[in-house]
């Protein structure tokens, strides 16, 4: 039952996997994890028992790195560029979504104000 040992990092509430387990989950060699660490694509933490580990987000990132590196043929420097560019695009998309939401909100406020002004005008014309 101890196929994928999970260990909680002492200062962090997130689940971490030893490199050996992370490598299996991401379908990469442990050596590939070390390469990615040197290129600063993933960040390991030292667990209480002294072994290096990766959080689940880095394991998922390793899967993306593996796909870009092995399936798409990109070197790790190009992978870093693609991941950073993708992150910037996601950030810009979130900002755009927020701006669109604020615009819809403002538009609704203006429409409500127009309706209120029309009602006041209609009432004033009835009194005249």
N, C-alpha and C positions, 0 to 999 in steps of 0.2 A: 504494500500500500504506500510505500515511501518512494514512489516513482519520481515525483517532482517535489523535492523538499522545499518548503517555504520557510523563510526566516524573516522576522520583523527587525528592521534596522533600529537600533536603540534610540536615536534622536528623531526618528521620522516615522509617522504613522502609516506610511505606505509599505505595501508588501514588496519584498525584494527576493530575487532569485540568485543563487550562486551562479558563477560563470558557466559551470558545467551544465546546469539546468537551463539557464538562459540560452545557451548555445543549442540545446536540443529543441527548445520551444521555437527559436527563430530559424532553426535548420541551418546553422552555420558552425564552423569550427571555432573552438575557443581561441585559436590563433587569430581568427578574423575579428573577434571581439577586442583583442589586444591592439590590432591594427586600428580599429575604429576609435579606441581610446587614445592612441597616439595622435590621430587626426582630429581629436576632440569632437567626434561625432556622437559619442555616448560618454556618460560619466559614471564610473563605478564608485561604490562606497564600500568601506571596510565594515564587515559585520562584527558582532560581538565575539565570535569565535575566530576572527582574524582573516576569514576568506573574503574575497571581493565579490560584490553582488551588483546586479542591475535592477532598477525598478521596472515595473510593468510597462511604463511609457517608453523606456529605453529598449525593452525587448521588442515592443511593437515597431519602434524606430529601426531596430536592427533588421526586422523583416523588410521594411522599405529599402534600407540600405542594400540588403542582399539582392532584392529585386533590381534596383537600379544598377548595382555593380555587376552581378552575374547575368541577369536576363537582358539588361539593356546595354551592357558593355561599357559603362562609365567607370572611370577611375575614381578613387575616393575623393579627390579634390573636386571633381565635377559633381559627385554626389553631394558634397557639402554645399556647393553652389545651388544645386537644384533644391535641396531641403531648405536652405535659407530663403531662396526666392519663393518657394511654395509658402513658407511661413509668412513672408511679407504680403503675399497675395491674400492669404487668409485674413491677416490683420486688416488689410485694406477693405476686404469684403465685409468684415464685421463693422468697420467704420461706416461704410456705405449703407449697410443695412440700418445702422443706428440713425444716420442722417435721413434716410427715407422715412423711417418711423417718425422722427421729429417733424419732417415736412408734412406727413399725413396728419399728425396731431395739430400742427399749426393751421393746415387747411381746414380741418374740422372746426377749430376754434373760430376761424374767419367766417366760415359758413354759418355757424351759430350766431355770430355777431351780426351778419347780414340779415338773417331771419329776424333777430330781435329788432333791428332798425326798421325793417319792413313793417313789422307789427306796430311799432311806435308810430310810423308814418300813417299807417292805415287807421289807427286810433285817432291821431290828430286830424286826419281829413274827415273822419266821422263827426268830430266835435265842431269843425268849422262850418 
